[in-house]
Amino acid sequence: MDAWNARSLAAEPIIRLILDGTVVRVRLDKKATSISLLVALA
């Protein structure tokens, strides 16, 4: 796993964009509410 994470992708013609969304329940001003989060990894 360490070798996989440490490898260089500089010579690779690969571009990746990973988008994921999730809903998190939080408490704001003493009220429980849901907040949508978008996570982007590149």
C-alpha positions as CSV (number, residue, x, y, z in Angstrom):
1,M,0.0,0.0,0.0
2,D,2.8,2.4,0.8
3,A,4.4,1.8,-2.6
4,W,1.1,2.4,-4.3
5,N,0.6,5.7,-2.5
6,A,4.2,6.8,-3.1
7,R,4.3,6.1,-6.9
8,S,4.6,9.1,-9.2
9,L,1.7,9.7,-11.6
10,A,3.6,12.6,-13.4
11,A,4.2,10.5,-16.6
12,E,0.6,9.1,-16.7
13,P,-2.0,10.8,-18.9
14,I,-4.7,10.2,-16.3
15,I,-6.8,12.9,-14.8
16,R,-9.3,11.9,-12.1
17,L,-12.0,13.9,-10.4
18,I,-14.0,12.1,-7.8
19,L,-17.2,13.7,-6.5
20,D,-19.3,12.4,-3.8
21,G,-22.1,13.8,-1.7
22,T,-23.4,13.0,1.7
23,V,-26.0,14.4,4.1
24,V,-25.0,15.1,7.7
25,R,-27.4,15.7,10.6
26,V,-26.1,18.6,12.8
27,R,-27.5,20.7,15.6
28,L,-27.6,24.4,14.9
29,D,-29.2,26.9,17.3
30,K,-30.6,24.0,19.4
31,K,-32.4,22.6,16.3
32,A,-31.4,19.4,14.5
33,T,-31.1,19.9,10.7
34,S,-29.5,18.2,7.7
35,I,-26.7,19.7,5.7
36,S,-25.6,18.4,2.3
37,L,-21.9,18.2,1.7
38,L,-20.1,17.8,-1.6
39,V,-16.6,16.2,-1.4
40,A,-14.2,16.6,-4.3
41,L,-10.9,14.7,-4.7
42,A,-8.5,15.4,-7.5
